[in-house]
Amino acid sequence: KRILAVADIVSALRGVRSYKKEFEKEKIMAILQEEAQKGKIDLEVVEVVTKYYDEMMEEVDHSCQQILDYYKDMEKEYKEIVQEFKQKKIIK
């Protein structure tokens, strides 16, 4: 539970959303430390994340790459289909 709370925050801050860009590592660490100091999240977990952040994010990026590649392929195919439909005047 304590680990998931910190992981959820890191995911939200590091992830790109429609309303925000990815936060830099330093900003993420500052927010985690601030929340831990307030007692809202576990300080021990934050310390572990701080120590191993780069290695953890490298693993996350590596494990997500296949899914991201698949998404990009789907997006490319979608655009090609839309273009084909426009050429055939099926859609505007």
N, C-alpha and C positions, 0 to 999 in steps of 0.2 A: 504494500500500500504506500509506504513512504517513498520507495523507489519509483513507483508508477506516477506519483504526484510530481516528482522532479522531472521524470521523463516526459510527461505531458507538457510541462512548461517549456522544456527545451525544444520539443517538437513544434509547439506553437510559435515560439520565438524564432526558430531557425527556418521554419517553413515559409514559403512564399504564399501569400493569400491575395485575394482580389483587392483588398484594401491596404496591403502593406508589402514591403520587400522583406527579404531575409535580414535578420539582425546579425550584426557582426559578433564574433566570439566574445570580445571584450564587453559588449553591451549585455549579452546573455549572462556572462559570468557576474556582472555587476547586479543584475536583477536577481539572479539566484542568491547571491550573498545577502542582498537587502532583504529578501523574503525569508531567508534562513535566520537572519539576525532578529527579525520580527517574530520568529517562532512559527511562521506559517508553513514552512517546510523543514525537513530534517537537515540539520547542519552537516552531519556525518555523510549523508548521501551527496550533498552539494560538494563537500570536500573531495569525495571520490570522483565525481563528475569533473571537477576542476582539474584534478590531477591527470585524468585519462581522457579528457575531452577530445583531443586531436585523434587519438586512436579509435575512440568510439565513433566519431563522425566519419572517419575513413571507412570503417566497417559498414556503417549505415549507408554511406554513398555507394560502396561496392555492392552491397546486397540489394539496393534499390535500382541499380543501373539497368538490369534486364526489364524491369517493369517500365521504367522511363523510356527505354528504347522501343518497347512495344507500343506505348502511348504515342510516341512520335510517329511511328509507322502508321498507326490508325489515323492520326491527324492528317498525315500526308495523303493517305487513301481517301479520306473524307473530302479533302480539298480537290482531289482529282475527280471524284464523283460529282461534286458540285459543279466544277468547271464543265464536265461532260454534259450534265443536265442543262446548263446554261447554253451551251453550244447547240443542243437539240431543242432549245426553247421550251423545255419542260418546266423550268423555273426561270425567274428573272435574275 
